[in-house]
Amino acid sequence: MSPSLSAPADAAAEKRRLRAGALARRAAMGEEARRLASAAAAIHARTAMGDGPLAGRTIAVFAPFRDEIDTFPLAALLRAEGARLALPVIVGRGLPLAFRLWQADDPLVPQGAYGIPTPSETAPEATPDLVVVPLAAFDRCGGRIGYGAGFYDRTLARLRAASPVTALGYAFACQEVPRVPAEPHDEPLDMMITEHGALPCSHPFSRFCPGP
């Protein structure tokens, strides 16, 4: 085993610890701080996408759930420039996510046991070329800790096997951790966006970062 890869049991336990700490910090943020941070992150994300036109591009975002960073300010910016937006849909346990187009006036319906907001089943499916990814915790090497189900790892692996796609992590700065333990199935982030700015992941993935 590479010294920069963690044993599965050790990695899972460390991820649980890091996730719990990051989510506690996120939950402690006040309402006004969340609002201001979400607005700032939206501007940083749009800047990070470059000067090229967004019209004709399909960008996957996520509807904020519980106390996640608010993606609606970002969605408004992207729509104003003609981007097609899509939201993730859970197809089944152990499967990659699907994406359905989301128009500004489309009502979102709760899906699954957690009631995550999604477009209706009649919304057309789409394949994004950029995915704005939710997360519980992140590091500066592209490492991401999700919520434990592995949906985005499977989804990014499927998308990247077919064509180039950019994974842009989107969260509050308080969710940063020093280092995410790397496992073979983990898919890296290409860039991380917080209210403090864009953090390019210069190392493709945590397992390639120098050890402590």
C-alpha positions, 0 to 999 in steps of 0.5 A: 500500500502506498504510504499516502493511501489510508487503510480502508477502516482507518480512512473511514473512521477519520472521514467520519471524524472530519465530517462531524467536525466540519458539519458542526462548524457549518451548523454554527454559522449565523443566518446573516453570515450564511447569506453573505458567504453564499453571495460571495461564493457565487461571484467567485464561482462565476469568475473561476469559470473564466471569461468564455460564454456560458450560453449553451453549456450545461452546468449541474448545481445542487439545491441547498439542503439543510444548512448547506451553502445556498446555491440559488445566487449562483444559479441566478448568475449562471441563468442570466448568462444563458447556461442550462442548469441541471440538478442531481437525481438519485436513481438508486442505491449504489448507482451514479446520479442522473441529472435533470434540467431545471428551469427557473420556474420549475417547482422542486419536489422532495425525493427519497427518505431525506426529501432532497429537492429535485426537478419533477420526473418529467424534466429532461435528463442532461449531461453536464460538462461542469458539476458544482459538487456539495460536500461535508468537508474538503482539503486543498489537494482536491480531497472531498468528504461527502455524506457517506453514500458515494453518489458523487464519486460514482457519478464523477467516475462515470462522467469522466470516463465518457468525456472531460468534466470539471468538478467544482466543490462548493461550500463554506470556508469553515468546512476545510480540513487539513487533509482528507484521507484518500481511498482508491474510489474517491474522485478528486475536485478540480477546484474548490469555491468558498466565500473567500475565493477559488482554490485551484487543486494544484495537486490532482488528489489528496493521495498525491499531496506530500505526507505530513 
